[in-house]
Amino acid sequence: MLMLPAILTHTEVRDILRLFRETLDQAAASGGQDAVLLTVDGSALQHFDSSALAVLLECQRMARAKGRAFSVQSLPKRLTELAKLYGVDGLLQSA
């Protein structure tokens, strides 16, 4: 599982995507549930901009490219509303 940080703006994107790639690779190497389903948890997210949506969509794309299912959970209400505003809420299926 990938836990999003409290702050996720354009400044943090590169580090978060690097962390996700590492998590994806580790899950594939270890096998088990995380090798099949990768979940992003947004419960710690407090300060974010639209970059958070871009990160989630890129994480989903990377997981699917590796043949993994992807889900999100505990996204802040404001981020869910932002996803609806941009029309990408259907792409981010919650667990």
C-alpha positions in Angstrom: 0.0 0.0 0.0 1.2 3.5 -0.8 0.4 6.1 1.8 0.1 9.6 0.3 1.8 12.3 2.4 0.0 15.2 4.1 1.2 17.6 1.4 1.0 16.7 -2.3 1.4 19.6 -4.7 3.4 20.0 -7.9 6.6 20.2 -5.8 6.2 16.7 -4.4 5.1 14.9 -7.6 8.6 13.6 -8.6 9.3 12.1 -5.2 5.8 10.5 -4.9 6.1 8.9 -8.3 9.5 7.6 -7.5 8.2 6.1 -4.3 5.3 4.5 -6.1 7.6 2.9 -8.7 9.8 1.5 -5.9 6.6 0.2 -4.1 5.4 -1.4 -7.3 8.7 -3.1 -7.9 9.0 -4.4 -4.3 5.4 -5.7 -4.4 6.2 -7.6 -7.6 9.3 -9.1 -6.1 7.6 -10.2 -2.8 4.5 -11.7 -4.3 1.3 -11.9 -2.2 -1.7 -9.6 -2.3 0.3 -6.5 -3.0 1.7 -8.0 -6.1 -1.9 -8.3 -7.5 -3.7 -5.3 -6.0 -1.9 -2.0 -5.2 -3.8 0.5 -3.1 -3.2 4.1 -2.6 -4.4 5.5 0.8 -5.1 9.2 0.9 -6.2 9.5 4.5 -3.2 11.6 5.5 -3.7 14.1 2.7 -4.3 17.6 4.0 -2.9 20.1 1.5 -2.9 19.3 -2.2 -3.6 20.8 -5.6 -4.6 19.2 -8.9 -1.2 17.6 -9.1 -2.6 15.0 -6.6 -5.0 13.8 -9.3 -2.2 13.6 -11.9 -0.2 11.5 -9.4 -3.1 9.1 -8.8 -3.8 8.7 -12.6 -0.1 8.1 -13.3 0.1 5.6 -10.5 -3.0 3.8 -11.9 -1.4 3.8 -15.4 1.9 2.3 -14.0 0.1 -0.4 -12.0 -2.0 -1.4 -15.0 1.1 -1.5 -17.2 2.6 -4.0 -14.8 -0.7 -6.1 -14.9 -1.7 -5.0 -11.4 -5.1 -3.9 -10.2 -5.2 -0.5 -8.6 -7.5 1.1 -6.1 -7.7 4.2 -4.0 -9.1 4.6 -0.5 -9.8 7.4 2.0 -9.4 10.3 -0.4 -10.3 13.7 1.1 -13.7 14.9 0.1 -12.2 18.0 -1.6 -10.0 15.8 -3.8 -13.0 13.7 -4.7 -14.9 16.8 -5.6 -11.9 18.1 -7.7 -11.9 14.7 -9.6 -15.6 15.1 -10.4 -15.0 18.7 -11.5 -12.3 17.5 -13.9 -14.3 14.5 -15.0 -11.8 11.9 -13.9 -13.7 10.6 -10.9 -14.8 7.5 -12.8 -11.2 6.6 -13.5 -10.3 6.6 -9.7 -12.3 3.6 -8.4 -12.3 3.5 -4.6 -11.8 0.4 -2.6 
